[in-house]
Amino acid sequence: MTILNNTFHNFKRLAAPLTAMAVIAACATTEPNPQIEQLEKRLETAQSNPTVFNASPTELNNAKARLNAAQSAYENNRTEKLEHELYMIDRLLTIAETEGREADVRGNFEDLRDRRADIRLDAREREIDRLSSELNEYKTKETDHGTVIVLQDLLFAYNKAELQPGSVRSLRPLANYLNTNSGKTIIVEGHTDSTGSSSYNMQLSKQRAEAVKKALVSMGIKGSRISTRGLGEDYPVANNGTEAGKQQNRRVEVTIQ
Amino acid sequence: MRQVYVGLLGAVLLSACATSVETPSAFIEARSAIEAADKQDVRTYAPGLLVEARDKLKAAESALENREVAKAKRLSDEAAVSIRLAESKAKLKKSQEAASEIRRSNAVLQSEISN
């Protein structure tokens, strides 16, 4: 500028029109400020990104206005003002860029949260399938009253109504099923073979049904969901004349309702 | 009589000098923005910007004491924009942490189900 101004003074003596031309030339040849140019590019990028633009329209408008102020400060050699505007624009653009990234991350978070709900739903469905298949481990029969599970291999001590530990374990899938399907109730019915008196067998079958209930309660099932009955020797499913038949008749049936 | 006038004039000028310049609203706004933002999140996630904003505000205060109002206003605006950026950065960091946390726990949940 100084050199051009000197030139300007020399020309002044010669002719006014030449002076005017020199001034125009001086303005036209002002070198663009690389910092301003860089910030202009950043503003353009930010404005063309919908996420960034929507996150901080105010900051971007402010930055745009300040770019004009910076250009004018630069042209008028107002260094302090220029420095200030450059600082402000850089900060405003960084805010907009940060807010844009934050909006992306938040969107990502929401997707992940939806995904989590899907995983949970999937898990629940699988669990139900698994438990239903657990009931398949039992011998079952469908009746008018619902699904009946026949617990044939329950081991009671001879002449006693206490379940042996291995048999308690075999009730675990049923307990799992009842835990998952909290609306279901069951009827536990005890049956015996024909050995012994009828009244004794009636009492024994009731006690064995109670033993099954006790085991299920110990696995967390509410007693109010379980009713028990002793049916004695009156409902055989096999011939009491053979040992194998007797074993089949000594059973507990669980009706799920 | 003329001397009295001169004396009075001097007194008026002195009293004008003694009153401080009016505090620009930009300074007050920047100060309350920093106070509001000076919380755990910003301290944890953007401590550098918090310090910078405080320094700018301090410089604005000195400028005011030197009656450099334009400079004080510029520094106040710089303080305000810095604290605003600090809040944005803190918000981004928190969101990023929340997203990685849920990503991690989804992976755990997924592997628990697969087993």
Chai-1 contact restraints between the chains, C-beta under 6 A:
chainA,res_idxA,chainB,res_idxB,connection_type,confidence,min_distance_angstrom,max_distance_angstrom,comment,restraint_id
A,H84,B,R74,contact,1.0,0.0,6.0,A-B,restraint_1
A,Y87,B,E78,contact,1.0,0.0,6.0,A-B,restraint_2
A,M88,B,V81,contact,1.0,0.0,6.0,A-B,restraint_3
A,R91,B,V81,contact,1.0,0.0,6.0,A-B,restraint_4
A,R91,B,L85,contact,1.0,0.0,6.0,A-B,restraint_5
A,T94,B,L85,contact,1.0,0.0,6.0,A-B,restraint_6
A,I95,B,R84,contact,1.0,0.0,6.0,A-B,restraint_7
A,I95,B,L85,contact,1.0,0.0,6.0,A-B,restraint_8
A,I95,B,S88,contact,1.0,0.0,6.0,A-B,restraint_9
A,T98,B,S88,contact,1.0,0.0,6.0,A-B,restraint_10
A,T98,B,K89,contact,1.0,0.0,6.0,A-B,restraint_11
A,T98,B,L92,contact,1.0,0.0,6.0,A-B,restraint_12
A,E99,B,S88,contact,1.0,0.0,6.0,A-B,restraint_13
A,R101,B,L92,contact,1.0,0.0,6.0,A-B,restraint_14
A,E102,B,K91,contact,1.0,0.0,6.0,A-B,restraint_15
A,E102,B,L92,contact,1.0,0.0,6.0,A-B,restraint_16
A,E102,B,S95,contact,1.0,0.0,6.0,A-B,restraint_17
A,V105,B,S95,contact,1.0,0.0,6.0,A-B,restraint_18
A,V105,B,Q96,contact,1.0,0.0,6.0,A-B,restraint_19
A,V105,B,A99,contact,1.0,0.0,6.0,A-B,restraint_20
A,R106,B,S95,contact,1.0,0.0,6.0,A-B,restraint_21
A,N108,B,A99,contact,1.0,0.0,6.0,A-B,restraint_22
A,F109,B,A98,contact,1.0,0.0,6.0,A-B,restraint_23
A,F109,B,A99,contact,1.0,0.0,6.0,A-B,restraint_24
A,L112,B,I102,contact,1.0,0.0,6.0,A-B,restraint_25
A,L112,B,R103,contact,1.0,0.0,6.0,A-B,restraint_26
A,R115,B,N106,contact,1.0,0.0,6.0,A-B,restraint_27
A,R116,B,N106,contact,1.0,0.0,6.0,A-B,restraint_28
A,I119,B,L109,contact,1.0,0.0,6.0,A-B,restraint_29
A,I119,B,Q110,contact,1.0,0.0,6.0,A-B,restraint_30
A,A123,B,I113,contact,1.0,0.0,6.0,A-B,restraint_31
